[in-house]
Amino acid sequence: MDLPVMPPVAPMLAKLARELPTAPGMLYEPKWDGFRCVAFRDGAEVELGSRNERPLTRYFPELVEPIRRYFPTRAVVDGEIVIAGQLGLDFNALLQRIHPAASRVTLLAESTPASFVAFDLLALDRRDLREEPFAVRRALLEEALGDSEAPMHLTPSTTDPTVAADWFSRFEGAGLDGVVAKRPDLPYREGERVMIKVKHERTADCVVAGFRWHKSGGVVGSLLLGLYDDGGVLHHVGVSASFTAARRRELVDELAPHRVPTLAGHPWAAWAQTEHDASQGGRRPGAPSRWNAGKDLGWEPLDPVLVCEVAYDHLQGDRFRHATTFRRWRPDRQPESCTYAQLDTVVPAELESVFRA
């Protein structure tokens, strides 16, 4: 492979804002919820690189031929790998791909095929486009991939903040988690947070039924959150992990009175011994990480009486898609009141309407 921009590439990133920026000429795109990917094509050679600059090609073999079909002969394209399910984008299906067995990857590539959504162009033929303004790169991207068909897609784009605001609310049901805003004069800055992302944020009251120690040792790393379903089963729905060093030390003392010596009688006792039981719809707090097999995800149980308020962006199935942000303890709330019923639900949108926007 011999391109003007060679792998690996650290993708350009976005910083969080709570309001949609409305500067003149700003370009807006839906924020996709998948695996960030920089795709390289040089003739028959195709490589897919992840956000952390690791190769993804072996995990998504079904994308190689469409890239050869629709990309220019020599091109480097920044985008997102997504899997569209019946209820919108399915991030869990993406996670299943990070598997060491080639036979398993091949099976999933056929049963849950991925798509590639393109939103930036880093190189074309022998031109390095990273110093070109984004408006120029976008125009060249539209020319290069405007006639693509599934599973290759060109992300919708608009300069109208009213349209962007409509996308922000209307496309959430398809699994998108916000809007990205880019200045038209923006060059491509690898690894820098120079774009702006506006994401959904809501709050929920959750039971704290366990915690994990921080990797540094001796302080709390994350709180394990639970919600009750209609049958009274406490499900593990996510974590809250963004704490300062001082707050992590404080949490050790705050949690100490609620630590239990054994899992006897704990609502997650069975999950500590067995893998996820799909028929029950629950999630085991200590489930293994597909991204880092050596990461210690062991946890310490707590008497499930503590309630905290957290901020979250959206749900993926029956759990929080991303780590939540701890807001405060809620001693005024009973654990049994922390149910799924309190959460905002979004009517699923047709994902095809996003692609056609």
Secondary structure, 3 states (H helix, E strand, C coil): CCCCCCCCCCCCEEEEECCCCCCCCCEEEECCCCEEEEEEEECCEEEEEECCCCECHHHCHHHHHHHHHHCCCEEEEEEEEECEECCEECHHHHHCCCCCCHHHHHHHHHHCCCEEEEEEEEEECCEECCCCCHHHHHHHHHHHHCCCCCCEEECCCECCHHHHHHHHHHHHHHCCCEEEEECCCCCCCCCCEEEEEEECCEEEEEEEEEEEECCCCCCEEEEEEEEECCCCCEEEEEEECCCCHHHHHHHHHHHHHHECCCCCCCCCCHHHCCCCCCCCCCCCCCCCCCCCCCCCCCCEEEEEEEEEEEEECCEECCEECCCEEEEEECCCCCHHHCEHHHCCCCCCCCHHHHHCC
